[in-house]
Amino acid sequence: MPSHLLTQHACKELDAVDPLAPFRSQFELPEHIIYLDGNSLGALPKATAPRISQVVQQEWGRDLISSWNKHGWWQAQQRVGRKISRIIGAADDEVLVADSTSINLFKVVAAALDLHPGKIIVSERANFPTDLYMLEGLIRHLGRGHQLRLVDSSEELRTAIDGDVAVVVLTHVSYRTGRMLHMAAITAHAQARGAMVVWDLAHSAGAMPLQLSSAGVDFAVGCGYKFLNGGPGAPAFLYVAKRLQDRVQQPLSGWFGHARPFAFEPSFDAAPGIQRFQCGTPPIISLAALEVGVDLMLGVPLAHVREKSVALGCLFMRLVDLECFEWGFQLASPGDPAERGSQICFTHPEGYSIIQALIRLGVVGDFRAPDILRFGFAPLYVRHVDVWDAVQKLKLVMQERLWDRAEYRRSAVVT
C-alpha cells in the first residue's frame, strides 16, 4: 500500500468516496467507539428496535395468537431463509432459518451420515470448538462406529479425505486467524472420494460473496448475529442442497418439521424439502430482529462489501507494521487477502491485557486464547479513518505500557 495513503487525511478522503459510507448511518454506534468486533457480534441496525416494538406491541400485544396467520409468523423461518439464500448464493428453497448454529450442525451432519456408509468424520483441530463438541456428542449418542479424524493443516486435510470418510466438516473462515478455505476446490476433492461436505459459514455469510449452489455444496450452517447483524443469540440458518432434501431425515423431528403439523398425528411424517429441518416453535421476536439485519444486507452489493473488507484489512496490517513493529506483534492471518476473511489477527504474549487497554480507550476488538488479538472489519459501518485511529490507540497502549496495569490482567468470563 503506497505510503501517501497511510495518513489520517488520506483515510478521510477514502471515506468521502466510499460507496458503502451511507450505510453507516443505519446503525446505532456509540460516539467515541471504534467497533472492530462485528465478526463476533454485529452492530444494532436502527430499524431493529422499531420492528421489535411492532412485533411486541401490535402483533403479540393486540393480535395475539392470530398473528401466526395474520402476520406470517408461521412462514417466518422459510421467508427469512429465502432472503439469506440470496446472500450465500443458494436457491430460495435451499435455506431455512432455525435454531442455533450448533443444533443445525448436529442436524445436518446426522442427516449426511444417514446417506453414507463411511465411518470417518474429518475436521480441523483448530475448528471452532462447538463444532467439534457437537461432532463428539453426535458420535457418542447416535454414532454407529463413527470416528472423528482431526487434521492440523490444509495439506493434511487433502490426504485425510479418503474412501473411508463419510463427512467432512469445515469452517469456511477460521475464527482464530481469518484464514479462508477454498470452498469449491475442497468440496470437489471430497465429493470425488465419495464424501459429503458440511461448511460452517459463521465468519463469511454477509462478509463476502458466496456461491454455495455453483460450488456444489452439500450442507452448510451459519449464524445470524455476526455480519448479518441479527442481534445476540439471533437464530441461525442451514442450507441443504435441493438434490438431497427429500432423501434425508434429520434427528430432531419436531412438529414444525411435520408434513401436517396441525393434524397432530402421533407419528412423524417429514415435510417435503427444506421444511423438514424445522424443529420446535421458532423465536418470533428474534426472527424479526434478524430479518431487519438481513434486509439491510440485501441492499448492499456483496462485491463492494468484499472490496472494502480487503482494503480495510490491508490498511490495518500495513499501519500496524509501520507504527507498532517494535513491540513484537506477529501476524496470525494470511498475508494474501485472497486467503482470508474480514478480520486481521495478531499474536502477542500480552494479548489479553492489550485488548482490555484498547477497549478502555474506545477501540473494541477481542481476544482468543492463548495469545490472539482479533480485529474484525464490518464494511457497512467501519471506516478507513477508524482503522487509522485504532492503530494510533494501539501504539499509545504499547508506548505507555497501559496494558501492564493490574486491572487489565483480570480475566473476564467473555474475552
SULCOR-V633299 format. One record per backbone hydrogen bond with DSSP energy under -0.5 kcal/mol. NH is the residue of the N-H (numbers start at 0). CO is the residue of the C=O. Records with the same first field share a line. If there is no record, write none. Layout:
NH: CO  CO
This chain:
4: 1
5: 2
10: 6
11: 7
12: 8
13: 9
14: 10
15: 11
16: 12  13
17: 14
20: 17
22: 19
23: 20
24: 21
25: 22
26: 23
27: 43
28: 26
32: 29
33: 361
34: 32
35: 33  363
39: 36
40: 36
41: 224
43: 27
44: 42
45: 25
47: 44
48: 44
49: 45
50: 46
51: 47
52: 48
53: 49
54: 50
55: 51
56: 52
57: 52  53
58: 53
59: 54
60: 55
61: 57
62: 57
63: 59
65: 62
66: 63
67: 64
68: 65
69: 65
70: 66
71: 68
72: 66
73: 67
75: 72
78: 74
79: 75
80: 76
81: 77
82: 78
83: 79
84: 80
85: 81  82
86: 82  83
87: 83
88: 84
89: 84
93: 90
95: 237
96: 76
97: 95  235
103: 99
104: 100
105: 101
106: 102
107: 103
108: 104
109: 105
110: 106
111: 107
112: 108
113: 109
114: 110  111
115: 111  112
118: 163
119: 163
120: 146
121: 166
122: 148
124: 150
126: 123
130: 127
131: 127
132: 128
133: 129
134: 130
135: 131
136: 132
137: 133
138: 134
139: 135
140: 136
141: 137
142: 137  138
146: 118
148: 120  146
149: 147
150: 122
156: 152
157: 153
158: 154
159: 155
160: 156
161: 159
164: 161
165: 119
166: 119
167: 195
168: 121
169: 167  197
171: 169  199
173: 178
177: 173
179: 338
180: 171
182: 180
185: 181
186: 182
187: 183
188: 184
189: 185
190: 186
191: 187
192: 188  189
193: 190
194: 189
195: 165
197: 167
198: 218
199: 169
200: 198  220
203: 200
204: 200
205: 207
206: 203
207: 203
209: 86
211: 87
212: 88
214: 210
215: 212
216: 211
217: 196
218: 196
219: 238
220: 198
221: 236
223: 233
228: 225
229: 223
233: 230
235: 98
236: 221
237: 95
238: 219
239: 93
240: 217
243: 240
244: 240  241
246: 243
247: 243  244
252: 250
253: 251
255: 278
256: 253
257: 254
258: 268
260: 257
262: 259
263: 259  260
270: 256
274: 271
275: 272
276: 273
277: 274
278: 279
283: 281
286: 282
287: 283
288: 284
289: 285
290: 286
291: 287
292: 288
293: 289
294: 290
295: 291
296: 292
297: 293
298: 294  295
299: 296
301: 299
303: 300
304: 300
305: 301
306: 302
307: 303
308: 304
309: 305
310: 306
311: 307
312: 308
313: 309
314: 310
315: 311
316: 312
317: 313
318: 314
319: 315
320: 316
321: 317
322: 318
323: 319
326: 323
327: 324
328: 323
329: 346
331: 344
332: 344
336: 334
338: 335
339: 336
340: 177
341: 202
343: 374
345: 372
346: 329
347: 370
350: 347
353: 349
354: 350
355: 351
356: 352
357: 353
358: 354
359: 355
360: 356
361: 358
362: 357
363: 33  361
364: 362
365: 373
366: 414
367: 371
371: 367
372: 345  370
373: 365  371
374: 343
375: 35
376: 341
377: 375
378: 376
380: 377
381: 377
386: 382
387: 383
388: 384
389: 385
390: 386
391: 387
392: 388
393: 389
394: 390
395: 391
396: 392
397: 393
398: 394
399: 395
400: 397
401: 396
402: 396
403: 400
404: 401
407: 404
408: 405
409: 405
410: 408
414: 412
